[in-house]
Amino acid sequence: MINKQKLTIGLTVFVDVFGLGIIIPVLPIFLHDMIQSPFWIEMFFTIYALCGFVAAPILGALSDRFGRRPILILSIAGTAIGWWIFSLGSSSIIFLVIGRIIDGITSGNISTAQSYLIDISKDAKERTANLGMIGAIFGIAFITGPAIGGLLSKISLMTPFFITSVLATINAISAYFFLPETNLNRDHSRKISFNPFKDMTSAFADTRIRLLLIVWGIYTLCFGLVQSVFSLYGHLAFDFSATTNGVLMAVSGLVIALNQGFLLKKVWLKYFPEKLLSIGSTIALGIAYLFMAVHSIFFLVIGLILSSFGQSLTRVLNNSAVSHLAPPHKVGQMMGVLQSIMFFTAILSPILGGIALEYSLILPWFISAGLMLVAFVLLRIEYIQLKKAHIEI
């Protein structure tokens, strides 16, 4: 029997990520026609991330207080409005910036969806599997989104942005009519802080998850670095078109969907402890980034596949571990903190990527590989500390 709650939230995530996937292979090339400098193209991506960094913990805390449903609807509606402004005002940098600001301020879709599925999980295995379901949907959307975005770009570079606007609008309407509430631990007396650093400071004060949060920051910094430079790197190093970038992103999505939709539940969680999987995926990511540093299309594709494999595991395992260690009435807030960390690193990664690309096309990959070595060491320390404290995740 189909779980209607999981189906509804799954469709919400799919449409949201599908819209994002459509524009990933196109946006850097579109901006390159308007802004010639790789550095300033990458700086453009920090707008959305900066707004999301401020808003994510607030939206997470609001979902703890008022419920998941209203926050999800607000977030999806904001995405729709942001992309409409972006697509209709594409000839003006000002409209492009305003569109990304609105989308960033209301960007609570994925973290609230994660909290939603955590709410209905019966145990730790189901919690991780449910988060893996989001990852699988993420992957499927990335199979179809970039491929379709690349094809639509043949009509015009603006067509993918318009389609994203339409999909986000449909998603907002569907969520309003079909999305039920799942948060049974709402704290209506809770005060909401509008200081994005307050919740992060509180989270980092918890010694049980401090290193997990730092490792998450490293993961997301590397992920943001790869996402922000990949299309432009392919365009500059190999003269890849938007269509080619779309196909490569689709391959990445296929790996994510297979790994999280099938292998995670049927193989990895069944035969291996989560701590070992986290460490293994970290090693895989480091190797992947070294492969991508080789100036070869073959090694680039192999590295992309391996990095998709590693990222698809690290995202689920880290979020599952943090949500397990968080108090039940603060799960939404903690998911918001995780997303806020992701946004904070997303502010830094385009800047870092832009500077690195200006210096050398392969430097971003060496930086990412070095950061994964640091993540590996910290992860080992964290699990040793949890073991000494007799805490299982």
SULUR-V240604 format. One line per field, one symbol per residue. ss: DSSP state (H for helix, E for strand, - for the rest). psi: psi as a letter, one per 30 degrees, with the letter a starting at -180 (. if undefined). burial: I if it has 16 or more other C-alpha atoms within 10 Angstrom, else O. A space follows every 50 residues. Layout:
BEGIN
ss=???
psi=???
burial=???
END
This chain:
BEGIN
ss=---HHHHHHHHHHHHHHHHHHHHHHHHHHHHH-----HHHHHHH-HHHHH HHHHHHHHHHHHHHHH-HHHHHHHHHHHHHHHHHHHHH----HHHHHHHH HHHHH---HHHHHHHHHHH----HHHHHHHHHHHHHHHHHHHHHHHHHHH HH------HHHHHHHHHHHHHHHHHHHH-----------------HHHHH HHHHH----HHHHHHHHHHHHHHHHHHHHHHHHHHHHH---HHHHHHHHH HHHHHHHHHHHHHHHHHHHHH--HHHHHHHHHHHHHHHHHHH----HHHH HHHHHHHHHHHHHHHHHHHHHHHHH--HHHHHHHHHHHHHHHHHHHHHHH HHHHHHHHH---HHHHHHHHHHHHHHHHHHHHHHHHHH-----
psi=kkjeeeeeeeeeeeeeeeeeeefefeeeeeeffejfkeefeeeeffeeee eeeeeeeeeeeefeefleeeeeeeeeeeeeeefeeeefhffkeeeeeeee eeeeegigeeeeeeeeeeegkfaeeeeeeeeeeeeeeeeeefeeeeeeee efffelffeeeeeeeeeeeeeeeeeeffjlkfjghkjffkkkkgjffeee eeeffjffgeeeeeeeeeeeeeeeeeeffeeeeeeeeghkleeeeeeeee eeeeeeeeeffeeeefdefefkleeeeeeeeeeeeeeeeeeffkikeefe eeeeeeeeeeefeeeeeeeeeeeefkkeggeeeeeeeeeeeeeeffeeee eeeeeeeeekffeeeeeeeeefeeeeeeeeeeeeeeeeghkk.
burial=OOOOIIOIIIIIIIIIIIIIIIIIIIIIIIIOOOOOOIIIIIIIIIIIII IIIIIIIIIIIIIIIIIIIIIIIIIIIIIIIIIIIIIIIIOOOOIIIIII IIIIIIIIIIIIIIIIIIIIIOOOOIIIIIIIIIIIIIIIIIIIIIIIII IIIOOOIIIIIIIIIOIIIIIIOOIIOOIIOIIOOIIOOOOOOOOIIOII OOIIOOOIIOIIIIIIIIIIIIIIIIIIIIIIIIIOOOOIIIIIIIIIII IIIIIIIIIIIIOIIOOIOOOOOIIOIIIOIIIIIIIIIIIIIOOOOOII IIIIIIIIIIIIIIIIIIIIIIIIIIOIIIIIIIIIIIIIIIIIIIIIII IIIIIIIOOOIIOIIIIIIOIIIOIIOIIOOIIOOOOOOOOOI
END
